[in-house]
């Protein structure tokens, strides 16, 4: 009887050991990647994130490996990851060289429009054997309906001082379309053109959207002073940058929120 119990405990131990080795240890180098990992069911296998990874709330309890643009290679390696995922904007040759040399699988994504977001989600699912069908179908239902009933023209500012706006060819522009808004700067030739306030008023948009990054910051105060000084009559909408400026599945939430704001 004792031998049977001992054998049972031994095989249970082997099972736990095998499971532990079978699990992934993922380091995410971008907030949007962290969001996607949690959404596809890999949150409990994320062992490292950046200081900007704040969604979902559980992500804030994971070990930090530095900032989006300056992740610490040493902190990443201390976590013994099986995979490191990030965005091209945070990519460095030194980081990739170290990861490749140590045999750590890594992928740095480039995203422009909503289709790239869908491709990124699909690839993450494929890497880890997770189904992304439901997420992708939800994105497709909102962003590929082919029906646009414009409710007005808009200028979307991603920063107020200096003023940078949303141009064409990016996923934020796709969010505007999804909400039935016509981007006044869609044909600017740049993804995020710098713009002066006089130009904004010349465009005469129905809406001006401000992504408020720092609460009641100096830049936001500057924005409202400018608007008041030039007598702008467009409706001002404030949105959360975390939802509107991150290329993740939450572009669906951004579209829904914007539709409510312009009713």
C-alpha positions in Angstrom: 0.0 0.0 0.0 2.8 2.4 0.9 4.5 1.7 -2.4 1.3 2.5 -4.3 0.8 5.8 -2.5 4.5 6.7 -3.1 4.2 5.9 -6.8 1.0 7.9 -7.0 2.7 10.9 -5.4 5.7 10.5 -7.7 3.6 10.5 -10.8 1.6 13.5 -9.6 4.9 15.3 -9.1 6.0 14.4 -12.6 2.6 15.7 -13.9 3.1 19.0 -12.2 6.7 19.3 -13.3 5.7 18.6 -16.9 2.8 21.1 -16.8 5.1 23.7 -15.4 7.6 23.2 -18.2 4.8 23.1 -20.8 3.5 26.5 -19.7 4.7 29.7 -21.4 6.6 32.5 -19.7 5.7 35.6 -21.7 7.2 39.1 -21.4 5.1 41.8 -23.0 6.9 45.0 -24.1 3.8 46.9 -25.0 0.4 47.8 -23.3 -1.7 46.7 -26.3 0.1 43.4 -26.5 -0.6 42.8 -22.8 -4.3 43.5 -23.4 -4.4 41.0 -26.2 -2.6 38.3 -24.2 -5.1 38.6 -21.4 -8.1 38.7 -23.8 -7.0 35.4 -25.5 -6.6 33.7 -22.1 -2.8 33.9 -21.6 -2.9 36.5 -18.7 -1.7 33.9 -16.1 1.4 33.2 -18.3 2.5 36.8 -18.6 5.5 37.2 -16.3 6.7 40.6 -17.3 5.2 43.9 -18.5 6.2 47.6 -19.0 5.3 50.4 -16.6 2.5 51.4 -19.0 0.7 48.1 -19.0 -2.3 49.0 -16.8 -5.1 47.0 -18.4 -6.7 44.8 -17.3 -6.1 45.6 -13.7 -4.3 42.3 -13.0 -1.5 43.5 -15.3 -0.5 46.0 -12.7 0.5 43.2 -10.4 3.0 41.7 -12.8 6.7 42.4 -12.6 7.8 45.5 -14.5 10.8 45.3 -16.9 11.1 49.0 -17.6 9.4 51.5 -20.0 8.0 51.0 -23.5 10.9 52.6 -25.2 13.6 51.5 -22.7 12.9 48.0 -21.4 15.7 46.5 -19.3 17.3 43.6 -21.0 18.6 42.4 -17.7 15.2 42.4 -16.1 13.7 40.6 -19.0 16.3 37.8 -18.9 15.9 37.5 -15.1 12.3 36.4 -15.7 13.5 33.5 -17.9 10.9 34.1 -20.6 10.0 31.6 -23.3 8.6 34.4 -25.4 9.0 38.1 -25.7 6.4 40.1 -27.6 6.4 43.8 -28.5 5.9 46.5 -31.1 8.4 47.8 -33.7 8.4 51.2 -32.0 10.0 49.7 -28.9 12.3 47.5 -30.9 16.1 47.7 -30.7 18.7 45.6 -32.5 20.6 45.1 -29.3 17.5 43.6 -27.6 16.6 41.3 -30.5 20.3 40.2 -30.8 20.3 39.1 -27.1 17.0 37.3 -27.4 18.0 35.5 -30.6 21.4 34.5 -29.2 19.7 33.0 -26.1 17.1 31.2 -28.2 14.2 33.2 -26.7 11.4 33.4 -29.2 10.4 37.0 -29.9 8.1 38.9 -32.2 7.8 42.7 -32.8 4.6 43.7 -34.5 4.0 46.7 -36.8 0.5 48.1 -36.9 -1.1 50.7 -39.2 -4.8 50.1 -39.7 -7.4 47.9 -38.0 -6.6 45.0 -40.4 -3.0 44.9 -38.9 -4.5 44.7 -35.5 -6.6 41.7 -36.5 -3.5 40.0 -38.1 -1.5 40.6 -34.9 -4.2 39.1 -32.7 -4.5 36.1 -35.1 -0.7 35.6 -35.0 -0.5 35.8 -31.2 -3.3 33.2 -31.1 -1.4 30.9 -33.5 1.9 31.2 -31.6 0.3 30.0 -28.4 -2.4 27.7 -29.8 -5.3 29.9 -28.7 -8.5 30.5 -30.7 -9.1 34.2 -31.7 -12.1 33.6 -33.9 -14.6 35.4 -31.7 -12.3 38.4 -31.2 -11.6 38.7 -34.9 -15.3 38.3 -35.9 -16.2 41.1 -33.4 -13.6 43.5 -34.9 -14.7 42.6 -38.4 -18.4 43.2 -37.6 -17.6 46.8 -36.5 -14.9 47.8 -38.9 -15.7 46.0 -42.1 -19.5 46.6 -42.4 -19.1 48.8 -45.5 -21.8 51.1 -44.2 -20.8 54.7 -43.3 -23.4 57.2 -42.5 -21.4 60.3 -41.7 -22.5 62.4 -38.8 -20.0 65.2 -39.2 -16.4 66.2 -39.7 -13.8 65.8 -36.9 -10.3 66.7 -35.9 -8.8 64.3 -33.4 -5.8 65.6 -31.4 -3.5 63.1 -29.9 -1.6 65.9 -28.1 -2.5 69.5 -27.5 0.9 71.2 -27.1 2.3 70.9 -29.6 -0.8 69.9 -31.5 -0.6 66.6 -33.3 -3.7 65.2 -35.0 -4.8 61.9 -36.5 -4.3 61.7 -40.3 -5.3 58.9 -42.6 -4.1 55.3 -42.9 -4.1 54.3 -39.3 -6.3 52.5 -36.8 -7.5 55.7 -35.1 -8.8 57.0 -38.4 -10.6 53.6 -38.7 -12.2 54.2 -35.3 -13.5 57.6 -36.6 -15.0 55.9 -39.6 -16.5 53.2 -37.4 -18.2 55.9 -35.4 -19.5 57.6 -38.6 -17.2 60.6 -38.4 -15.3 62.0 -41.4 -11.6 62.8 -40.5 -10.9 66.3 -41.8 -7.2 65.4 -42.0 -7.6 62.0 -43.7 -5.9 63.3 -46.8 -3.0 65.0 -45.1 -0.5 62.5 -46.3 0.8 61.7 -42.8 -0.4 59.3 -40.1 -0.2 61.9 -37.3 0.5 65.4 -38.7 1.5 68.4 -36.6 -1.1 71.1 -37.0 -1.6 74.7 -35.7 -4.8 75.8 -34.2 -5.6 78.3 -36.9 -5.6 75.5 -39.4 -8.0 73.5 -37.2 -10.5 76.4 -37.3 -10.1 76.8 -41.1 -11.2 73.2 -41.4 -14.3 74.1 -39.5 -15.0 70.6 -38.0 -18.2 69.7 -36.3 -16.2 67.9 -33.5 -12.7 68.3 -32.0 -11.6 65.3 -30.0 -8.9 65.6 -27.4 -7.1 62.6 -26.0 -6.4 63.8 -22.5 -3.1 62.2 -21.4 -2.4 63.8 -18.0 -5.7 64.9 -16.5 -5.7 68.7 -16.1 -2.3 69.1 -17.5 -0.7 72.3 -18.8 -1.2 71.1 -22.4 -4.9 70.6 -21.8 -5.2 74.0 -20.3 -3.4 75.4 -23.3 -5.8 73.7 -25.6 -8.9 75.2 -24.0 -7.3 78.6 -23.9 -6.7 78.4 -27.6 -10.2 77.2 -28.4 -11.7 79.9 -26.3 -9.5 82.6 -27.8 -10.3 81.7 -31.3 -14.0 81.4 -30.7 -14.3 77.8 -31.9 -17.9 76.5 -32.1 -17.2 72.9 -32.7 -18.3 70.4 -30.0 -15.3 69.4 -27.9 -15.1 65.7 -26.9 -12.6 64.3 -24.4 -11.6 60.6 -24.7 -9.2 58.3 -22.8 -5.9 57.7 -24.8 -5.5 54.2 -23.4 -8.6 53.1 -25.2 -8.3 55.2 -28.4 -4.6 55.2 -29.0 -3.6 51.5 -28.4 -3.8 49.1 -31.3 -5.7 46.3 -29.6 -9.1 44.6 -29.6 -10.4 47.6 -27.5 -10.8 49.6 -30.7 -14.3 48.1 -30.6 -14.9 49.8 -27.2 -13.5 53.1 -28.7 -16.0 52.9 -31.6 -18.9 52.3 -29.2 -17.9 55.1 -26.9 -17.5 57.6 -29.7 -20.9 56.7 -31.2 -22.5 57.4 -27.8 -20.7 60.8 -27.5 -22.0 62.0 -30.9 -25.6 61.0 -30.5 
